[in-house]
Amino acid sequence: MAIVSPPTQLPTPPLSALLRDGSAAEHREAEGSSFMTELLAGRVSREGYAVYLSCLRRVYAALEGAAATLAADPIASAVIDPRLERLAAIDADLEFWGGMVEHASPATDAYVSRIQQASAWGGTFVAHHYTRYLGDLSGGQAIGRLLARELGLDGAGVAFYAFPDIPKPKPYKDAYRERLDALALDPVEQQLVLAEVKGVFGLNGALFSELTQQLPAWKR
């Protein structure tokens, strides 16, 4: 009788690689925003940018409020870092651009609600933290430079994109990914985190789609 070998067990990729590769399509789709294209070309008015910042403020208020609540959580605490927080920077930018704008935004409502729901477990909170802050440290840096150039700014108004307490983003991001990979999550839990990351990109894309629909009113 022939001996049948057991199926080969493929190694589980590190969580950081799973999240990066598993959400690549959603990431690309969220990046292709007409609103961001127009903003980076200097064709969005002060009001339009203030609306965008006002939406972001609500998102980061929810995220950083959840971080304060989960500071002692064994999973969430691995990534929480006050040096990443954006709320004070957004407030400084809003003051420069004319203040918080009261603006109906169903997409922002949905995003905030999802952060609040996801924060019931440290793993899904990590998905939100990872997607926003590593994006801020990566593409956000280039966005800040482009905005400053196109709008003729000397640093004021784009504090959101600056991380004065993290002078070298690459080593920080590498260490952040190492902390992700060290999380004690089983394969099922890792897939739950990945699913949440995909959902976050979808929420972000929905916000950009909403803002894109209003571009005609914000032409500069």
Secondary structure, DSSP 8 states (H G I E B T S, - for coil): --------------HHHHHHHHTHHHHHHHH--HHHHHHHTT-B-HHHHHHHHHHHHHHHHHHHHHHHHTTT-TTGGGT--GGG--HHHHHHHHHHHTS------HHHHHHHHHHHHHTTSHHHHHHHHHHHHHHHHTHHHHHHHHHHHHTT-SSTT-GGG--TT-S-HHHHHHHHHHHHHTS---HHHHHHHHHHHHHHHHHHHHHHHHHHHTGGGGB-
